[in-house]
């Protein structure tokens, strides 16, 4: 339920200063570094300055100041916003006259005596104490009182500065804020031959910080940064876009990619405006084509009877790509008679150049599997032998190959004693086979495995 509070806005004391030039460095982890330039007119001696037009989710301890005039001394600063929630507003109004519009008790008017959790105590003009046990859904009118502390009606940074003379100065302020995030979103279109894929990339910017950023310099950072747990707040996730928005990505990107420290950054070649509560989509990479291969995969622990369909490509210059791909969502489409069909979607991790891209599309409709343990016996105290058979049924009108991934479920040594199909790849925790199955036929994988410990 929405709690509505009506009040008279009171002006802030001191010198109110608004932001001028700003630059944003936005991570993929709901955190951004903001730098702003502020012009200040100071008098000789102590000055009280109120910096407004700030994000609701600013991290107060991250604020830093740089003054071009080294004689300016920062004495102290603190961040305040009294309207950030109802509890703070009511606590600030203790001793004031308020009117509570209660749906059952009617209008309760008097002096606010106490606020505890969601319970209020109001002293009426008759001297009665009226207790409202839960103020959820109640409208309030809080009357202005000059004897009480002013409400800070917008996010404000209050500063005490000392100047040796009357002067107009420029200050650079930087701070971290949550509520600003970006994600990479990919559109992959597989051609009709299913041998080639077009891949376009866009950056989705999300601003839920509580502040509009006007005409800003923009830098996006791709990589996994370490965060202290208490700084984490809700991540603003970009929503799924309509198909028409997804495929119109042929425009050139205005971003320039650079490697900095252990991350990759993308600087926009023009300024940008981000409204509060807005998501904005920008081309990150232009459309590029790459060769792909389709993989049928069987993994009984993930799906005992189904076959997963995957697309594999190499992120290399030779294959048509060859640039770092930030983690994000890939939506895969198929070209079909001048139309597009949605095939599926998957997430990719941060993928450097010359590394493999694997996308899980979905589950094959016309291919089935059935796995059985034919025999299991102990031949000693510290070993066991198993015989496993997997039947595959291909109802497609084309020959296929199935990559079979058999996990090693025990933390022991193992040996493949026999197999009707050659082992493709052997690792400590799994073994792989490639099983061919002709069109509209069946085939099987049968092998024996010996565990010892």
C-alpha positions in Angstrom: 0.0 0.0 0.0 1.2 3.5 -0.8 1.7 5.9 2.1 1.1 9.5 1.0 2.6 12.3 3.0 1.6 15.9 2.4 3.8 18.6 3.8 5.0 22.2 3.2 8.4 22.2 1.6 10.9 24.3 3.5 14.1 25.8 1.9 17.5 24.5 2.8 19.9 26.8 4.7 23.2 27.8 3.4 24.5 28.1 -0.2 22.8 25.6 -2.5 25.0 24.5 -5.3 23.9 22.4 -8.3 26.0 20.1 -10.5 27.6 21.3 -13.7 29.8 19.0 -15.8 29.6 15.3 -14.8 31.2 12.0 -15.9 29.9 8.5 -15.2 31.9 5.3 -14.8 29.4 2.5 -14.6 30.1 -1.1 -13.7 28.1 -4.3 -14.3 27.6 -4.7 -10.6 25.1 -1.9 -9.7 27.8 0.6 -8.8 29.0 3.7 -10.5 31.6 6.4 -9.9 30.3 9.9 -10.5 32.5 13.0 -10.9 31.0 16.5 -11.0 32.2 20.0 -11.1 30.7 22.6 -8.8 31.2 26.4 -8.7 31.2 27.9 -5.2 31.0 31.5 -4.1 32.7 31.7 -0.6 33.1 34.4 1.8 36.1 34.8 4.1 35.9 32.5 7.1 33.5 29.7 7.6 30.9 28.7 5.0 28.0 26.3 5.1 27.4 24.8 1.7 24.5 22.5 0.6 25.2 20.4 -2.5 21.9 19.2 -3.9 20.9 17.3 -7.1 22.5 14.1 -5.9 21.4 10.4 -6.2 19.2 9.0 -3.5 21.5 6.0 -3.3 24.8 7.9 -2.9 27.4 6.2 -0.6 28.2 9.0 1.9 31.6 7.6 3.0 32.8 7.5 -0.7 32.6 11.3 -1.2 35.8 13.1 -2.1 36.6 16.8 -2.8 39.3 18.4 -4.9 39.7 22.2 -4.7 41.7 24.0 -7.3 42.4 26.6 -4.7 44.6 24.8 -2.1 43.8 27.4 0.6 40.2 26.1 0.8 39.9 23.8 3.8 37.1 21.2 4.2 36.1 21.0 7.9 33.3 18.4 7.7 30.5 17.1 5.5 27.5 14.8 5.9 24.7 13.5 3.7 21.1 13.9 4.5 17.7 13.2 3.0 14.7 13.2 5.3 12.2 12.0 2.8 14.0 8.7 2.0 11.3 6.9 4.0 8.2 7.6 6.1 9.8 6.6 9.4 12.5 9.3 9.1 9.9 11.9 8.2 7.7 11.1 11.2 10.7 11.0 13.5 11.7 14.4 12.3 8.1 15.6 13.0 7.9 14.6 16.7 6.5 17.6 18.6 4.8 19.0 15.5 1.1 19.2 14.9 0.0 16.5 12.4 -3.3 15.2 11.0 -3.7 11.5 10.4 -6.5 10.6 8.0 -7.3 7.1 9.4 -9.8 5.0 7.4 -11.6 3.8 10.6 -10.9 6.4 13.3 -11.4 9.4 10.9 -9.2 12.4 11.3 -6.9 12.4 14.3 -5.2 15.8 14.9 -2.7 16.7 17.5 0.9 16.8 18.6 3.0 13.8 17.5 4.4 12.4 20.8 6.1 9.2 19.8 7.0 7.0 16.8 8.0 3.4 17.5 8.3 1.0 14.5 5.0 1.6 12.8 3.1 2.8 15.9 2.3 6.4 16.5 1.1 8.3 19.7 -0.7 11.6 19.1 -1.8 14.0 21.8 -5.1 15.6 20.8 -6.1 19.2 21.7 -8.3 17.7 24.4 -5.3 16.1 26.1 -6.1 12.6 25.0 -3.5 10.2 23.8 -4.5 8.4 20.6 -2.5 5.4 19.6 -2.3 4.2 16.0 -0.7 0.8 16.0 0.1 0.6 12.3 0.3 3.7 10.1 0.4 1.7 6.8 -2.0 3.2 4.3 -2.7 6.3 6.3 -2.4 9.8 4.8 -0.7 12.5 6.9 -0.6 16.3 6.8 2.5 17.5 8.6 2.3 21.2 9.4 5.3 23.5 9.2 6.8 24.5 12.5 9.6 27.1 12.7 10.6 25.8 16.1 11.5 22.4 14.7 14.4 21.3 12.6 13.9 21.8 8.9 13.2 18.8 6.7 15.8 18.0 4.1 13.5 17.5 1.1 16.0 16.3 -1.4 19.3 14.4 -1.2 21.9 16.9 0.0 25.5 16.9 0.9 26.1 19.5 3.7 29.7 20.9 3.8 31.6 23.2 6.1 34.3 25.0 4.3 36.9 27.6 5.4 38.2 30.2 3.1 41.0 32.8 3.6 39.2 35.3 1.4 36.1 36.1 -0.5 36.4 34.0 -3.7 34.7 32.2 -6.5 36.2 28.7 -6.7 35.7 25.4 -8.6 35.4 22.2 -6.7 35.4 18.6 -8.1 33.3 16.2 -6.2 33.4 12.4 -6.7 31.3 9.7 -5.1 30.0 6.2 -5.6 26.3 5.4 -6.0 24.3 2.3 -6.5 21.2 2.2 -8.8 23.4 2.7 -11.9 24.1 -0.4 -13.8 24.8 -1.7 -17.3 24.5 -5.1 -19.0 25.5 -6.5 -22.4 22.7 -7.9 -24.5 23.4 -9.9 -27.6 21.3 -10.7 -30.6 22.4 -13.8 -32.5 20.7 -14.7 -35.8 21.5 -18.1 -37.3 21.3 -18.2 -41.1 19.1 -20.8 -43.0 22.1 -23.1 -43.6 22.8 -23.2 -39.8 26.5 -22.7 -40.6 26.8 -19.0 -39.9 25.6 -16.6 -37.2 25.3 -12.8 -37.1 26.1 -11.4 -33.7 25.3 -7.8 -32.6 25.9 -6.3 -29.1 24.3 -3.5 -27.3 24.8 -1.9 -23.9 21.7 -1.5 -21.8 22.1 1.3 -19.3 19.8 1.4 -16.2 19.4 4.4 -14.0 17.4 3.9 -10.8 19.7 6.1 -8.6 17.1 8.8 -8.0 18.9 11.4 -10.1 18.9 12.6 -13.7 22.3 12.8 -15.3 22.4 15.5 -17.9 24.9 15.6 -20.8 27.5 13.3 -19.2 30.7 11.7 -20.3 30.2 7.9 -20.1 32.6 5.1 -19.4 31.4 1.5 -19.0 33.5 -1.1 -17.2 33.3 -4.8 -18.0 34.7 -7.2 -15.4 34.1 -8.7 -12.0 35.0 -6.1 -9.3 35.2 -7.1 -5.7 32.6 -5.5 -3.4 32.2 -5.4 0.3 28.9 -7.1 1.1 27.2 -4.2 2.9 27.4 -2.0 -0.2 25.3 -4.4 -2.3 21.8 -3.2 -3.0 19.2 -4.4 -5.5 20.6 -4.6 -9.0 18.5 -3.0 -11.7 18.1 -5.5 -14.4 17.2 -4.7 -17.9 14.0 -6.2 -19.2 13.5 -8.3 -22.3 13.0 -6.1 -25.3 10.6 -6.6 -28.2 11.9 -8.5 -31.2 11.9 -5.4 -33.4 14.1 -3.7 -30.9 16.5 -6.6 -30.8 17.2 -7.0 -34.5 17.7 -3.3 -35.5 21.3 -3.2 -34.5 23.2 -2.5 -37.7 24.3 1.0 -36.7 27.9 1.6 -35.9 28.9 1.8 -32.3 30.1 5.1 -30.7 32.1 3.2 -28.0 35.9 2.8 -28.0 37.1 -0.3 -26.2 40.3 -0.1 -24.0 41.9 -2.5 -21.6 42.6 -0.9 -18.2 44.1 -2.9 -15.3 42.4 -6.3 -15.4 39.2 -4.9 -17.0 37.9 -3.7 -20.3 36.3 -0.3 -20.6 34.0 1.3 -23.2 34.1 5.1 -23.6 31.2 6.7 -25.4 32.4 9.1 -28.1 29.6 11.6 -27.2 27.8 12.9 -24.2 24.6 11.2 -23.0 21.6 12.1 -20.8 20.2 9.5 -18.4 16.8 10.2 -16.9 16.0 8.7 -13.6 14.0 5.4 -13.8 15.2 5.0 -17.4 16.8 2.2 -19.4 18.6 3.2 -22.5 20.0 0.9 -25.3 23.2 1.8 -27.2 25.1 -0.2 -29.8 28.3 -1.6 -28.3 29.6 -3.6 -31.3 28.3 -3.6 -34.8 26.9 -6.7 -36.4 29.6 -9.3 -37.2 29.3 -12.7 -38.8 31.0 -15.9 -37.6 31.1 -19.6 -38.4 29.2 -21.8 -36.0 28.8 -25.5 -35.3 25.7 -27.2 -33.8 26.3 -29.7 -31.0 23.9 -32.3 -29.6 24.8 -33.1 -26.1 23.6 -35.8 -23.7 24.3 -35.5 -19.9 22.2 -37.8 -17.9 22.5 -35.8 -14.6 21.1 -32.7 -16.3 18.4 -34.6 -18.3 18.1 -38.4 -18.2 16.2 -38.7 -21.5 16.7 -35.4 -23.4 19.3 -34.1 -25.8 20.5 -30.5 -25.4 21.2 -28.4 -28.5 24.1 -26.0 -28.4 25.8 -23.6 -30.7 29.6 -23.2 -30.6 31.8 -20.4 -32.1 35.3 -19.2 -31.7 35.7 -15.5 -30.6 38.6 -14.9 -32.9 39.4 -12.4 -35.7 39.7 -15.2 -38.2 36.2 -16.4 -37.4 34.8 -12.9 -37.7 34.7 -11.7 -34.1 37.9 -11.3 -32.0 37.0 -8.7 -29.4 36.3 -9.1 -25.6 32.6 -10.0 -25.0 31.3 -8.8 -21.6 29.0 -11.1 -19.7 25.4 -10.8 -20.7 22.3 -12.4 -22.2 22.3 -13.8 -25.7 19.0 -14.2 -27.5 19.2 -16.6 -30.5 17.0 -16.4 -33.6 16.8 -18.3 -36.8 16.3 -16.9 -40.3 13.4 -18.6 -42.1 11.8 -17.4 -45.3 12.4 -13.7 -44.5 11.1 -14.2 -41.0 12.8 -14.7 -37.7 12.0 -17.4 -35.2 13.1 -17.3 -31.5 15.1 -20.4 -30.8 16.2 -19.7 -27.2 18.4 -17.6 -24.9 21.4 -18.2 -22.8 24.0 -16.2 -20.7 27.6 -16.0 -21.5 30.4 -15.2 -19.0 33.1 -12.6 -19.7 34.7 -14.1 -22.8 38.2 -12.9 -24.0 39.2 -13.0 -27.6 40.3 -16.4 -29.0 38.1 -18.2 -26.5 35.2 -20.5 -27.3 31.6 -19.3 -27.1 29.0 -22.0 -26.2 25.3 -21.2 -26.2 22.6 -23.6 -25.1 19.6 -23.2 -27.4 17.2 -25.7 -26.0 16.2 -29.4 -26.2 16.0 -31.5 -29.4 12.5 -32.5 -30.2 13.3 -35.6 -32.4 16.2 -37.2 -30.4 15.7 -39.3 -27.3 18.1 -41.2 -25.0 17.7 -43.9 -22.4 20.5 -44.8 -20.0 20.7 -48.1 -18.0 23.2 -49.7 -15.7 23.3 -53.3 -16.9 25.7 -54.6 -14.2 27.3 -53.5 -11.0 29.5 -55.6 -8.8 32.3 -55.4 -6.3 35.4 -57.4 -7.1 37.2 -56.4 -3.9 37.0 -54.3 -0.8 38.2 -51.1 -2.6 36.9 -51.3 -6.1 33.7 -51.6 -8.2 33.0 -52.4 -11.8 29.9 -51.1 -13.7 28.5 -51.8 -17.2 26.5 -48.9 -18.7 24.4 -48.7 -21.9 22.8 -45.7 -23.4 20.4 -46.1 -26.3 19.9 -43.2 -28.7 16.9 -42.8 -31.1 17.2 -40.3 -34.0 13.8 -39.4 -35.6 15.3 -36.7 -37.7 15.7 -36.9 -41.5 19.5 -36.3 -41.2 22.5 -38.0 -39.7 23.7 -36.5 -36.4 26.5 -36.9 -33.9 25.8 -36.8 -30.1 28.4 -35.6 -27.7 27.9 -37.8 -24.6 29.2 -36.4 -21.3 29.4 -39.1 -18.6 30.3 -37.6 -15.2 32.6 -39.4 -12.8 30.4 -39.5 -9.7 33.0 -40.9 -7.3 36.2 -39.2 -6.0 38.2 -42.3 -6.9 40.6 -43.5 -9.7 38.8 -45.0 -12.7 39.6 -46.8 -15.9 37.4 -47.4 -19.0 37.8 -51.2 -19.4 35.9 -51.5 -22.7 33.7 -49.4 -25.0 32.0 -50.0 -28.3 32.8 -46.3 -29.2 36.2 -44.7 -28.8 36.7 -42.3 -25.9 36.7 -38.8 -27.3 38.0 -37.0 -24.2 39.0 -38.1 -20.7 39.2 -35.9 -17.7 39.3 -36.3 -13.9 35.6 -35.6 -13.4 34.1 -36.7 -16.7 34.6 -38.8 -19.8 33.2 -37.9 -23.3 32.2 -40.0 -26.3 30.9 -39.0 -29.7 28.1 -41.3 -30.9 27.0 -41.2 -34.5 23.3 -41.9 -35.2 22.0 -42.1 -38.8 18.7 -40.5 -39.9 15.6 -42.3 -38.5 17.8 -45.0 -36.9 19.1 -45.9 -33.5 22.6 -46.5 -32.0 23.9 -47.2 -28.6 26.9 -46.5 -26.4 28.0 -49.4 -24.2 31.1 -49.3 -21.9 32.5 -50.7 -18.7 34.1 -48.6 -16.0 36.3 -49.7 -13.1 36.6 -47.6 -9.9 39.3 -48.1 -7.3 40.0 -46.4 -4.0 
